[in-house]
């Protein structure tokens, strides 16, 4: 058993087939984004968001891989802003968060085509 795969440290790219039957990875998993939140009673908590990007276009896929640090920085800003307005004891608005993260993706990439995928949104 591969412990890295069990812990989520090893990524398994999704395969998509293109014209000649060759398979290329169209999915890029990004590291988990975290932000501080206020919990009931004034304690600090953590909001975590797992993200990935699906890009069927090969040219854009290369650009997404090269822009991964910029994407992580943009996602961290969006998640931190969402966490800062989150009231203690309430659940995050995932639909709004996804829309903001997709807008950040389009802004960083300069055009649409890279689709944001959310894994887990958790407040602990």
MDTraj code that builds the backbone (N, CA, C; nanometers):
import mdtraj as md
import numpy as np

residues = "UNK UNK UNK UNK UNK UNK UNK UNK UNK UNK UNK UNK UNK UNK UNK UNK UNK UNK UNK UNK UNK UNK UNK UNK UNK UNK UNK UNK UNK UNK UNK UNK UNK UNK UNK UNK UNK UNK UNK UNK UNK UNK UNK UNK UNK UNK UNK UNK UNK UNK UNK UNK UNK UNK UNK UNK UNK UNK UNK UNK UNK UNK UNK UNK UNK UNK UNK UNK UNK UNK UNK UNK UNK UNK UNK UNK UNK UNK UNK UNK UNK UNK UNK UNK UNK UNK UNK UNK UNK UNK UNK UNK UNK UNK UNK UNK UNK UNK UNK UNK UNK UNK UNK UNK UNK UNK UNK UNK UNK UNK UNK UNK UNK UNK UNK UNK UNK UNK UNK UNK UNK UNK UNK UNK".split()
xyz = np.array([
    [0.0847, -0.1173, 0.0000],
    [0.0000, 0.0000, 0.0000],
    [0.0891, 0.1235, 0.0000],
    [0.0539, 0.2199, -0.0814],
    [0.1283, 0.3444, -0.0886],
    [0.0696, 0.4433, 0.0114],
    [0.1428, 0.4714, 0.1179],
    [0.0927, 0.5586, 0.2239],
    [0.0726, 0.7022, 0.1755],
    [0.1524, 0.7453, 0.0788],
    [0.1350, 0.8814, 0.0273],
    [-0.0008, 0.8962, -0.0400],
    [-0.0457, 0.7946, -0.1096],
    [-0.1773, 0.7995, -0.1742],
    [-0.2879, 0.7984, -0.0689],
    [-0.2679, 0.7220, 0.0383],
    [-0.3664, 0.7146, 0.1453],
    [-0.3830, 0.8492, 0.2155],
    [-0.2736, 0.9202, 0.2364],
    [-0.2770, 1.0483, 0.3040],
    [-0.3100, 1.1642, 0.2107],
    [-0.3210, 1.1369, 0.0824],
    [-0.3526, 1.2427, -0.0127],
    [-0.2310, 1.3213, -0.0576],
    [-0.1106, 1.2720, -0.0292],
    [0.0103, 1.3429, -0.0683],
    [0.0540, 1.3086, -0.2095],
    [0.0036, 1.2012, -0.2629],
    [0.0367, 1.1614, -0.3981],
    [-0.0861, 1.1849, -0.4850],
    [-0.0689, 1.2598, -0.5923],
    [-0.1832, 1.2927, -0.6770],
    [-0.1972, 1.1906, -0.7886],
    [-0.3191, 1.1569, -0.8193],
    [-0.3513, 1.0678, -0.9293],
    [-0.4246, 1.1499, -1.0345],
    [-0.3590, 1.1879, -1.1447],
    [-0.4262, 1.2704, -1.2446],
    [-0.5373, 1.1931, -1.3147],
    [-0.6458, 1.2641, -1.3432],
    [-0.7540, 1.2058, -1.4214],
    [-0.7110, 1.1994, -1.5662],
    [-0.7529, 1.0980, -1.6358],
    [-0.7133, 1.0810, -1.7752],
    [-0.8285, 1.1196, -1.8672],
    [-0.7935, 1.1812, -1.9772],
    [-0.8915, 1.2105, -2.0804],
    [-0.8299, 1.1705, -2.2134],
    [-0.9056, 1.1107, -2.2977],
    [-0.8494, 1.0634, -2.4238],
    [-0.8659, 1.1696, -2.5312],
    [-0.7630, 1.1837, -2.6116],
    [-0.7643, 1.2782, -2.7209],
    [-0.7567, 1.1973, -2.8501],
    [-0.7741, 1.2581, -2.9630],
    [-0.7830, 1.1988, -3.0958],
    [-0.7231, 1.0610, -3.1169],
    [-0.5914, 1.0432, -3.1045],
    [-0.5266, 0.9185, -3.1400],
    [-0.5270, 0.8136, -3.0310],
    [-0.6079, 0.8254, -2.9312],
    [-0.6141, 0.7264, -2.8258],
    [-0.5112, 0.7491, -2.7158],
    [-0.4285, 0.8550, -2.7289],
    [-0.3321, 0.8824, -2.6237],
    [-0.4014, 0.9537, -2.5080],
    [-0.3585, 0.9213, -2.3882],
    [-0.4208, 0.9807, -2.2700],
    [-0.3287, 1.0863, -2.2109],
    [-0.3860, 1.2010, -2.1757],
    [-0.3107, 1.3079, -2.1110],
    [-0.3847, 1.3501, -1.9860],
    [-0.3107, 1.3919, -1.8867],
    [-0.3726, 1.4370, -1.7630],
    [-0.4352, 1.5742, -1.7863],
    [-0.5619, 1.5882, -1.7513],
    [-0.6276, 1.7181, -1.7675],
    [-0.6571, 1.7805, -1.6325],
    [-0.6242, 1.7115, -1.5242],
    [-0.6565, 1.7580, -1.3893],
    [-0.5285, 1.7900, -1.3133],
    [-0.5260, 1.9058, -1.2502],
    [-0.4139, 1.9450, -1.1654],
    [-0.4671, 1.9717, -1.0259],
    [-0.4197, 1.8952, -0.9297],
    [-0.4612, 1.9144, -0.7902],
    [-0.3675, 2.0144, -0.7260],
    [-0.4252, 2.1136, -0.6590],
    [-0.3466, 2.2148, -0.5896],
    [-0.3466, 2.1850, -0.4398],
    [-0.2467, 2.2358, -0.3672],
    [-0.2442, 2.2133, -0.2221],
    [-0.3660, 2.2759, -0.1539],
    [-0.3985, 2.2241, -0.0373],
    [-0.5123, 2.2718, 0.0397],
    [-0.4904, 2.4167, 0.0812],
    [-0.5946, 2.4975, 0.0669],
    [-0.5908, 2.6380, 0.1066],
    [-0.6534, 2.6490, 0.2457],
    [-0.5899, 2.7216, 0.3362],
    [-0.6421, 2.7369, 0.4721],
    [-0.6544, 2.8842, 0.5082],
    [-0.7467, 2.9125, 0.6002],
    [-0.7661, 3.0484, 0.6523],
    [-0.8182, 3.0390, 0.7951],
    [-0.7942, 3.1410, 0.8731],
    [-0.8414, 3.1451, 1.0120],
    [-0.9845, 3.1967, 1.0179],
    [-1.0639, 3.1375, 1.1064],
    [-1.2024, 3.1805, 1.1291],
    [-1.2253, 3.1925, 1.2793],
    [-1.3299, 3.2641, 1.3154],
    [-1.3712, 3.2732, 1.4554],
    [-1.4751, 3.1665, 1.4829],
    [-1.4549, 3.0907, 1.5881],
    [-1.5479, 2.9871, 1.6306],
    [-1.6398, 3.0449, 1.7380],
    [-1.7514, 2.9780, 1.7672],
    [-1.8363, 3.0241, 1.8775],
    [-1.7560, 3.0295, 2.0078],
    [-1.7765, 3.1321, 2.0851],
    [-1.7032, 3.1478, 2.2096],
    [-1.5733, 3.2252, 2.1922],
    [-1.5445, 3.2721, 2.0701],
    [-1.4255, 3.3529, 2.0467],
    [-1.2992, 3.2764, 2.0138],
    [-1.3043, 3.1441, 2.0116],
    [-1.1857, 3.0650, 1.9782],
    [-1.1547, 3.0788, 1.8301],
    [-1.0302, 3.0482, 1.7959],
    [-0.9910, 3.0485, 1.6556],
    [-1.0118, 2.9100, 1.5961],
    [-1.0504, 2.9072, 1.4705],
    [-1.0661, 2.7832, 1.3974],
    [-0.9980, 2.7956, 1.2624],
    [-1.0084, 2.6912, 1.1833],
    [-0.9447, 2.6886, 1.0527],
    [-1.0470, 2.6476, 0.9474],
    [-1.0482, 2.7191, 0.8375],
    [-1.1299, 2.6837, 0.7214],
    [-1.0351, 2.6283, 0.6158],
    [-1.0630, 2.5071, 0.5682],
    [-0.9787, 2.4457, 0.4659],
    [-1.0608, 2.4222, 0.3396],
    [-0.9967, 2.4435, 0.2261],
    [-1.0616, 2.4254, 0.0962],
    [-0.9655, 2.3479, 0.0065],
    [-1.0116, 2.2334, -0.0441],
    [-0.9327, 2.1543, -0.1386],
    [-0.9745, 2.1938, -0.2793],
    [-0.8771, 2.2252, -0.3631],
    [-0.9068, 2.2706, -0.4991],
    [-0.8275, 2.1930, -0.6018],
    [-0.8782, 2.1945, -0.7217],
    [-0.8116, 2.1382, -0.8375],
    [-0.8627, 2.2069, -0.9611],
    [-0.7914, 2.1907, -1.0715],
    [-0.8305, 2.2553, -1.1960],
    [-0.8334, 2.1514, -1.3066],
    [-0.9440, 2.1492, -1.3807],
    [-0.9593, 2.0615, -1.4963],
    [-0.9465, 2.1477, -1.6209],
    [-0.8505, 2.1124, -1.7059],
    [-0.8244, 2.1897, -1.8266],
    [-0.8095, 2.0959, -1.9453],
    [-0.9137, 2.0820, -2.0289],
    [-0.9029, 1.9932, -2.1443],
    [-0.8108, 2.0456, -2.2537],
    [-0.7935, 2.1769, -2.2659],
    [-0.7094, 2.2378, -2.3689],
    [-0.5618, 2.2222, -2.3312],
    [-0.4824, 2.1612, -2.4188],
    [-0.3425, 2.1310, -2.3874],
    [-0.2585, 2.2572, -2.3671],
    [-0.2784, 2.3590, -2.4489],
    [-0.2005, 2.4821, -2.4350],
    [-0.2338, 2.5521, -2.3034],
    [-0.3608, 2.5582, -2.2704],
    [-0.4018, 2.6208, -2.1450],
    [-0.3580, 2.5368, -2.0256],
    [-0.3557, 2.4047, -2.0410],
    [-0.3116, 2.3162, -1.9332],
    [-0.1664, 2.3452, -1.8959],
    [-0.0824, 2.3687, -1.9954],
    [0.0572, 2.4029, -1.9690],
    [0.0663, 2.5354, -1.8951],
    [-0.0147, 2.6315, -1.9365],
    [-0.0153, 2.7629, -1.8713],
    [-0.0669, 2.7526, -1.7278],
    [-0.1656, 2.6669, -1.7036],
    [-0.2172, 2.6461, -1.5678],
    [-0.1072, 2.5892, -1.4787],
    [-0.0338, 2.4908, -1.5289],
    [0.0742, 2.4309, -1.4501],
    [0.1822, 2.5342, -1.4178],
    [0.2126, 2.6217, -1.5119],
    [0.3130, 2.7244, -1.4887],
    [0.2621, 2.8328, -1.3939],
    [0.1309, 2.8549, -1.3914],
    [0.0709, 2.9597, -1.3085],
    [0.0224, 2.9088, -1.1737],
    [0.0576, 2.7877, -1.1360],
    [0.0095, 2.7302, -1.0103],
    [0.0403, 2.8172, -0.8882],
    [0.1595, 2.8765, -0.8745],
    [0.1826, 2.9632, -0.7577],
    [0.0913, 3.0864, -0.7560],
    [0.0664, 3.1450, -0.8719],
    [-0.0238, 3.2609, -0.8787],
    [-0.1668, 3.2204, -0.8463],
    [-0.2070, 3.1013, -0.8919],
    [-0.3418, 3.0523, -0.8605],
    [-0.3568, 3.0282, -0.7105],
    [-0.2569, 2.9661, -0.6478],
    [-0.2631, 2.9421, -0.5038],
    [-0.2730, 3.0726, -0.4262],
    [-0.1986, 3.1743, -0.4687],
    [-0.2038, 3.3044, -0.4010],
    [-0.3415, 3.3687, -0.4175],
    [-0.3986, 3.3603, -0.5366],
    [-0.5319, 3.4171, -0.5595],
    [-0.6365, 3.3415, -0.4794],
    [-0.6256, 3.2090, -0.4736],
    [-0.7203, 3.1287, -0.3970],
    [-0.7084, 3.1579, -0.2477],
    [-0.5859, 3.1756, -0.1992],
    [-0.5661, 3.2055, -0.0575],
    [-0.6321, 3.3384, -0.0216],
    [-0.6231, 3.4367, -0.1090],
    [-0.6864, 3.5664, -0.0833],
    [-0.8382, 3.5528, -0.0789],
    [-0.8951, 3.4763, -0.1714],
    [-1.0408, 3.4577, -0.1753],
    [-1.0888, 3.3818, -0.0519],
    [-1.0196, 3.2749, -0.0141],
    [-1.0604, 3.1948, 0.1020],
    [-1.0457, 3.2763, 0.2305],
    [-0.9381, 3.3543, 0.2427],
    [-0.9202, 3.4362, 0.3616],
    [-1.0306, 3.5414, 0.3716],
    [-1.0700, 3.6011, 0.2597],
    [-1.1772, 3.7005, 0.2608],
    [-1.3089, 3.6348, 0.2995],
    [-1.3356, 3.5159, 0.2464],
    [-1.4579, 3.4432, 0.2814],
    [-1.4591, 3.4058, 0.4288],
    [-1.3461, 3.3627, 0.4799],
    [-1.3370, 3.3229, 0.6210],
    [-1.3519, 3.4429, 0.7134],
    [-1.3072, 3.5591, 0.6701],
    [-1.3139, 3.6764, 0.7574],
    [-1.4567, 3.7281, 0.7756],
    [-1.5453, 3.7031, 0.6787],
    [-1.6840, 3.7492, 0.6913],
    [-1.7767, 3.6399, 0.7437],
    [-1.7211, 3.5210, 0.7684],
    [-1.8006, 3.4091, 0.8179],
    [-1.8350, 3.4306, 0.9652],
    [-1.9629, 3.4293, 0.9960],
    [-2.0057, 3.4464, 1.1347],
    [-1.9776, 3.3194, 1.2145],
    [-1.9435, 3.3331, 1.3428],
    [-1.9147, 3.2144, 1.4243],
    [-2.0336, 3.1184, 1.4284],
    [-2.0065, 2.9923, 1.4054],
    [-2.1097, 2.8892, 1.4126],
    [-2.1894, 2.8698, 1.2857],
    [-2.1616, 2.9452, 1.1793],
    [-2.2362, 2.9287, 1.0540],
    [-2.1512, 2.8542, 0.9518],
    [-2.2185, 2.7913, 0.8595],
    [-2.1498, 2.7187, 0.7527],
    [-2.1116, 2.8161, 0.6413],
    [-2.0009, 2.7903, 0.5733],
    [-1.9623, 2.8775, 0.4629],
    [-2.0574, 2.8615, 0.3439],
    [-2.0749, 2.9679, 0.2670],
    [-2.1565, 2.9651, 0.1466],
    [-2.0699, 2.9098, 0.0336],
    [-2.0810, 2.7799, 0.0095],
    [-1.9931, 2.7112, -0.0850],
    [-2.0178, 2.7585, -0.2281],
    [-2.1423, 2.7822, -0.2658],
    [-2.1711, 2.8271, -0.4026],
    [-2.1056, 2.9616, -0.4318],
    [-2.1121, 3.0523, -0.3364],
    [-2.0483, 3.1828, -0.3541],
    [-1.8971, 3.1679, -0.3585],
    [-1.8431, 3.0819, -0.2731],
    [-1.6998, 3.0576, -0.2698],
    [-1.6508, 3.0018, -0.4027],
    [-1.7248, 2.9061, -0.4583],
    [-1.6868, 2.8474, -0.5868],
    [-1.6899, 2.9531, -0.6970],
    [-1.7926, 3.0374, -0.6977],
    [-1.8021, 3.1428, -0.7987],
    [-1.6844, 3.2401, -0.7874],
    [-1.6464, 3.2760, -0.6652],
    [-1.5341, 3.3672, -0.6461],
    [-1.4011, 3.3023, -0.6861],
    [-1.3850, 3.1739, -0.6540],
    [-1.2625, 3.1039, -0.6915],
    [-1.2525, 3.0858, -0.8426],
    [-1.3661, 3.0591, -0.9095],
    [-1.3649, 3.0467, -1.0552],
    [-1.3319, 3.1814, -1.1193],
    [-1.3848, 3.2898, -1.0638],
    [-1.3521, 3.4232, -1.1146],
    [-1.2028, 3.4528, -1.0975],
    [-1.1458, 3.4117, -0.9835],
    [-1.0028, 3.4301, -0.9609],
    [-0.9217, 3.3474, -1.0603],
    [-0.9679, 3.2264, -1.0906],
    [-0.9007, 3.1417, -1.1894],
    [-0.9000, 3.2089, -1.3252],
    [-1.0151, 3.2588, -1.3680],
    [-1.0251, 3.3249, -1.4986],
    [-0.9384, 3.4504, -1.5031],
    [-0.9311, 3.5240, -1.3929],
    [-0.8495, 3.6452, -1.3887],
    [-0.7012, 3.6117, -1.4010],
    [-0.6554, 3.5131, -1.3252],
    [-0.5142, 3.4751, -1.3296],
    [-0.4773, 3.4194, -1.4666],
    [-0.5653, 3.3372, -1.5242],
    [-0.5342, 3.2755, -1.6528],
    [-0.5541, 3.3717, -1.7703],
    [-0.6307, 3.4765, -1.7504],
    [-0.6525, 3.5730, -1.8573],
    [-0.7668, 3.5384, -1.9496],
    [-0.8254, 3.4210, -1.9330],
    [-0.9400, 3.3799, -2.0136],
    [-1.0074, 3.2606, -1.9479],
    [-1.1283, 3.2316, -1.9934],
    [-1.2004, 3.1145, -1.9423],
    [-1.1455, 2.9888, -2.0092],
    [-1.1771, 2.8752, -1.9524],
    [-1.1333, 2.7480, -2.0105],
    [-1.0797, 2.6521, -1.9070],
    [-1.0273, 2.7049, -1.7977],
    [-0.9806, 2.6216, -1.6869],
    [-1.0940, 2.6150, -1.5851],
    [-1.1451, 2.4947, -1.5608],
    [-1.2600, 2.4787, -1.4717],
    [-1.2139, 2.4399, -1.3322],
    [-1.2566, 2.5175, -1.2331],
    [-1.2221, 2.4931, -1.0938],
    [-1.3064, 2.3791, -1.0389],
    [-1.2433, 2.2893, -0.9658],
    [-1.3124, 2.1795, -0.8996],
    [-1.2834, 2.1882, -0.7502],
    [-1.3885, 2.1758, -0.6691],
    [-1.3740, 2.1825, -0.5245],
    [-1.3851, 2.0419, -0.4666],
    [-1.2936, 2.0079, -0.3770],
    [-1.3000, 1.8786, -0.3105],
    [-1.3792, 1.8866, -0.1827],
    [-1.3250, 1.9533, -0.0822],
    [-1.3872, 1.9629, 0.0483],
    [-1.3740, 2.1062, 0.0995],
    [-1.4808, 2.1560, 0.1582],
    [-1.4759, 2.2835, 0.2305],
    [-1.5127, 2.2492, 0.3746],
    [-1.4209, 2.2772, 0.4680],
    [-1.4418, 2.2346, 0.6055],
    [-1.3991, 2.3454, 0.7008],
    [-1.4793, 2.3658, 0.8049],
    [-1.4445, 2.4598, 0.9107],
    [-1.4324, 2.3800, 1.0396],
    [-1.3155, 2.3863, 1.0996],
    [-1.2880, 2.3118, 1.2229],
    [-1.2461, 2.4081, 1.3308],
])
top = md.Topology()
chain = top.add_chain()
for i, resn in enumerate(residues, 1):
    res = top.add_residue(resn, chain, resSeq=i)
    for name in ("N", "CA", "C"):
        top.add_atom(name, md.element.get_by_symbol(name[0]), res)
traj = md.Trajectory(xyz[None], top)
